[in-house]
Amino acid sequence: MVRTPLTPEERERGERLGRLLREARGPRSMVEIAAAAGLSAETLRKIETGRAPTPAFFTVAALAGVLGLSMDDLVTRCAPVPS
């Protein structure tokens, strides 16, 4: 199956999500947060750096729960910026 290329807006949204997760993680290690969310540290690294700009819903939900973020807040802060 061929994956459709991401739009610039989708890439930008992924970068915003990554920044938000890094900020929420603070001084805690990637390994600690990833393990608590049931993910690999590499998966978290890819999300935080924007290399995985469209993570699965349940991955984002698990990270939000561990980091104390609400899904509403994530949607609001990561939504596309109006042009």
C-alpha positions in Angstrom: 0.0 0.0 0.0 1.3 3.4 -1.0 1.0 6.1 1.6 -0.2 9.5 0.4 2.4 12.2 1.0 1.7 14.5 3.9 0.6 18.1 3.2 2.7 21.0 4.6 -0.2 21.6 7.1 0.0 18.0 8.4 3.8 18.2 8.8 3.4 21.5 10.7 0.7 20.1 13.0 3.1 17.2 13.7 5.9 19.6 14.6 3.5 21.5 16.9 2.5 18.2 18.6 6.2 17.3 19.0 7.0 20.6 20.6 4.0 20.4 23.0 5.0 16.9 24.1 8.6 17.9 24.7 7.5 20.9 26.7 5.1 18.7 28.8 7.8 16.1 29.3 10.1 18.7 30.9 13.1 17.2 32.6 11.8 13.7 32.6 13.5 11.3 30.2 12.1 10.0 27.0 12.7 6.5 28.2 10.6 7.1 31.4 7.7 8.7 29.5 7.7 6.2 26.7 7.7 3.3 29.1 4.9 4.7 31.1 2.9 5.2 27.9 3.7 1.7 26.6 5.8 2.9 23.7 9.4 2.6 22.7 11.7 5.6 23.3 12.4 5.6 19.5 8.7 6.1 18.8 8.5 9.0 21.2 11.7 10.5 19.7 10.2 10.3 16.2 7.0 12.1 17.4 8.9 14.8 19.3 11.2 15.5 16.4 8.4 15.5 13.8 9.7 12.4 11.9 6.3 10.8 12.8 3.9 13.7 12.3 0.8 11.6 12.3 0.9 9.2 15.2 -2.0 6.9 15.9 -4.8 8.3 18.1 -4.1 5.8 20.9 -0.4 6.6 20.9 -1.3 10.3 21.4 -3.9 9.5 24.0 -1.4 7.3 26.0 1.2 10.1 25.9 -1.4 12.7 26.9 -2.4 10.6 29.9 1.2 10.1 31.1 2.0 13.8 30.6 -1.2 15.1 32.2 -2.5 16.8 29.0 -6.1 16.7 28.0 -7.0 15.7 24.5 -9.0 18.9 24.1 -5.9 20.9 24.9 -3.9 18.9 22.4 -6.5 19.5 19.7 -6.6 23.2 20.4 -2.9 23.7 20.5 -2.1 21.5 17.5 -4.9 22.4 15.2 -4.1 24.0 11.9 -3.4 27.7 12.1 -6.0 29.7 10.1 -4.6 31.4 7.0 
